[in-house]
Amino acid sequence: MKKVFIIASAFIGIIVGAGFASGQEILQYFTSFGRMGTIGAIIAGFLFSYLGMILMRLGSRMQTNSHQEVINKISGRFLGKIIDYILVFILLGIGIVMIAGSGSILNQQFGLPNFIGTAIMSGLVILTMMIDIDKVVTVIAGLTPFLIIAVIFFFIYSVFTMDTSFSLLEGAAQEKPSAASNWIISAINYVSLATAMGASMTLVMAGNEKDEKIASWGGFLGGLGVGVLVIINHLTIFANIGTVGNLEMPSLGIATNISPFIGGIYAIILFAMIFNSAVSMFFSFGTRFFEPRSPKFKWFVTVAIIVGFIVSFFGFTNLVSLFYPLFGYLGMLLIIILIITPFRFRSLMNK
């Protein structure tokens, strides 16, 4: 049981990243639909549980060291190549969004111009690519439990201090830009986006666990945990929609409203998580084309990060609105294949 919870925690850490921590994802995908967004969040939780179970079982069964092996097995070489390119495109896009997010944090919390935060983040990511990133990423990833604690604390505080009802906040929530045309498509799009971002790392992680039952239960519970966090983060932002609905970093705004000191601490955690996500995205993007830490790899990712810095001037909220729904739709091909895999490959999925 202990190993199940360890795997579940790792899965949550992979899926719940910097975009979730900012609150902007949750605002556009769920809170902008008001109370229907709550139902969407619940549906997302069930989907995460199922997909987490399937990904972990596949990775454990095939003892894989790369997502390409699994994807080609369950979708064929042609579709596998398309999905591979989609995942690579998503890695680059999320990396760019993370750079933009770093500027928004320093601007919102400390009043600094956006380009200062994006320049600092770009420089840090480039510098990290030149050295051994494993230790850096491991240390930063250790902040995930603190993020989860913060999300739960914000939820409890918001519920007990809100002076109105969710019904009265419905109109204000629905005025905010949404990631999709309706709540059910938005929920599915979010699951697709998050799963596509985390599929590669999840499959590799599962390949290190030989016991398929442990891997499967870990993926199921991890997906359930992600769903619970999505629900409470949505309700927290919903409860504070009047004060943080127009902010690029709604969760940071909630932290600051509780206490400027808490806001400052959360800004540091959020900046570190964005750094972790940016490093992971650009590193994975670069290793798809070149040997890690080779001269070509370093030049390639440096150019990609500089491009990301330039594109970041479009703004964090605008890039989330543009890229995330697109990535979600592209990732649906992978989601459909994962959903039907147990029915198409019974010999692969069942002993």
N, C-alpha and C positions, 0 to 999 in steps of 0.2 A: 504493500500500500504506500509505503514511503516513496518508492521509485515512481509510482503513479503520480503522486503530488509534485515530485521534482520535475517530471516531464510536463505536467500541466502548467506549472509555474514558468517553465522555459517557453512553452507555447504562448502563454499570455505575454511574456516579454517580447517575443518576436512580433506578435500581431499588434499589441498596444504600444505604439511608438510616439514620436514627437507630434505628429499631426493630431492624434487623439488627445495628447496632453495639452495642446494649444486651445482646444475646444472649438476651433473653426470648422473642423470636419463634422463634429457632432451637430453644430448649429445648422450647417447647410443640409446635412443628410437626414436629420431627425427633428430637431427643435423647430425648424421653420414650418413643419407640418402640425405643430401643436400637439394635441392629444393623440392624433392619429400617428404622430411620430413615435409615441410610446409603444403603440402596437407594432410599428415597424421595427423598433429596437428589440422587442420580444421575439419577433420572427427572425431577426438577424442572429439572435442568440442561439436559436435552434439550428440555424444553418451553419453557424460557426462550429457547433458541437459535432454535427454530422461530418462536415468537411475536415475538421481536425482529426476525427477518428479515421477517416479514409486516408488522409495524407500520412498519418503516423503508421497505419497498418501497411500501406504500400512501401514506405521507406524501410520499415523493419523487415518486411517479407523479402525485399529485394536487396537489403544490405547495401544501399546505394551510397556513393560518394559524390553524386552529381544529380541535379534534377533532370538533365537531358535523358539519362537512361530510363527513368520512370516515365517521363512524358512520351518518349518514343514508343515505349512498351504499350501504353494504354491508348494512344491516339494514332499510332502509325508514323512513319517517317515524314510524310508530307505535312500533316497537321502538327506533328511534333515540331517541325522546323518553324512553322508559323507561330506556334505558342512560344517557342524559344525566343524568336525575334520580338514578340510582344513583351515578354518578361524583361528583355534587355532594354527596350524602349521605356518601359515603366521605371526601371532602375535609374535611368538618366533623368527622367522627368521628375521623379520624387526627390532626387538629389538636388535639382535646381530649385524646387519648391522649398526644400529645407534651407538653402542659402537665403532665399527671400524671407523666410520666417525668422531668421536670426536678426535681420534688420528691424523687423516689426517688434521684436521683444525689447531691444534697447531703446527704440523710439517710444513705445508705449510706456515702459516702466521708468526710463531715465531721461526721456525727451531728446535723445540723440538723433541726428539725421539717419535715415535708413541705411545709407550707403556705408556708414561707419560699421554697423553691425555686419552687413554682408561682406565688407572687405576683410574684417577680422575673421569671420567664419571661413571665407575662401582661403585666406592665408593659412589658417590653422589646419584646414583639411589638406591643402597642398603639402604643408610641412609634414603632416602625419603620414602621407603617402610615401614620403621619402625614407621613413624609418619603419621599425617593426610595429605595425598597428595593433597586433593581437592584444598586447597588454593594455594599451590605451582603451580599446573598445571594451575589454573585459571589466575594467574599472568603471567606466561610464555606464555600462549596462547594469552595474550593481545599483544604480539609482532607481531602477524600475520599481522595486518594492516601496520606495519612498513616494514615487508617483502614485501608486495604488492607494497608499495610506492617505495622501493628500486629497485624492479624488473622493474617497469615502468621507473624510473629514469635511470637505466642502459641501458634500451632499447633506450630511447630518446638520451642519450649521445652517444651511440654506432652508431646509425643511422646517426647522424649529424657529427660525427668525422671520420667515416670509409673512407679510401682513396682508396678503390677498390670496385668492384661490387661482388654481390653474385655469379655471373657466374664464376668469376675467383677464388672464394673460394671453388667452388664445389669439385674440386679434393682433396683439403686438408681435407674437411669435410668427404668425403667418405673413406678416409684412416683410420678413427677412428673405433674402435670396435663397433659393433652394437648389440642390444639386440635380434634381430631376423633376419631371412634370407631376408626379404623384408619389405618395408616401411608400407604396409597395415597391415601385420601381427603384426608388431611392434606397430603400433598405437592401434590396438585392444587389444594387450597384455598389453599395458600401462593402458588403460581404465579398463581392467579386474583387474589388480594389484591394482590400486588406489581405485576402487570400493569395492573390497574385503576387503581392509584395513579399509575403512571407513563405510562399510555397517552396522556393529553393532551399532556404535555410531549414525549414521544417522537415523536408525529406532527408536532408543530410543528417540532421539531428536524430531522426528516427532510425537511420541506418546504423547508429551506434547502439541501438537497443535490440537484442536478439529475441526477446520475449514479445511476441506480437500482441498478446492480451494486455500486457503492461503498457505497451506503446499505444494501443487503441484506446484503452481507458484514460490514459494520460491526455491524448488528443481530445477525447470527448469532454473530460472535465475542464481542460484548458479552454476549449471553445465555449463551454458553459460559463466559465469565469469571465471570458471576454464579453459575452452577452450581458452579464450582470453589470459589468463596468460601463458598458455602453448605455444601459438603461439609467443607471444612477447619474452618470455624467450628463446625459440628456435632461433628466429631471432637475439637476442642479442649475444648468444653464437656463432651462425653462423658468425656474423660480426667480431667476435674476435677469430675465430678458430685458426688462426696462432699463437697466443700468449697464449691461454689457453687450447687448444685442448688436451694437454698431462698432464694437471693438474688433480688431484683427485677432486678438488673443483673448477670447472671452474668459477662459479659465484663469488666466493671469489677472484679469480685471476683478474676478470674484475674490481671488487671494488678496489683492490689494485693498479691496473694500473691507475685508475682515480686519486687516492690519497691514500698514505699509511694510513692516518688518517681514511678515509672512509673504507679502508680495515680492519683496526682494529675494527671499530665499527661494520662492517658487520660480522666479525669473532665472536664477542660477541653474536650478534643476532643469528647467525647460531648455535653456541655452545648451546645457550639456547633453541633453537627450537629442536635440536637433543636430548637434555636432556628431553624436554617435550614429544617428540615422544617415547623415550626409556622408560620413566616412564609409559606412557599410554599403550604401548605394553606389558611390563612385568606385569603391574598391571592387565590388562585384561586377560593375559595368566594365571596368578595365580588364579584369581577369578573364572575361568572356572572349577577349581578343588577343591578349598578350600574357606572357608569363609574369606572375606577380613579382614586383620589385625589379624587373628588368628595365634597362634604359628606355626601351620603347613604351613599356607600360607607364613609366613615370611621365614621359612626355605626353602620352595620350590622355591620361587622367588630368594632367595639368591644363591642357587645352580645354578639356571638357568642363573643368571647374571654372576656368576663365569665361567660357561661354555661359555657364550657369550664373556667374556674377553679373554679366551683361543683361541676361534675360530677367534676372531678379528685380530689375528696375520697374517691371510691369506691376509689381506689388504682390504680397503674399496672398491676400484675399482673392485677387483677380486670377492668380495662377491656380489656386485651389479650385476656383469655380470653373476654370477652363480645363485643366489637366485631369483632376480627379474623376469627374464623371466619364471623361473619355477613356481613362485607364480602366475604369470600372466596366464599361461596355466591352472593351477589348478583352478584359479578363474573363468575361462570361463564357467564352469558348472553353477555357480551362475548367471553369466551374461546372458546366454541363457535362464535360467528359468525366470529371470526378464523381458527379452524382450518379451517372449511369454505369460507372466502372464495375461496381459490385454485381450488376446484372449481366454485363457483357463478359466479364472475366471471373466466373465463379471459381475456376481452378486456381486463379491467382489470389483471390481474396479469401478463399476458404480452404482449409486443409481437410 
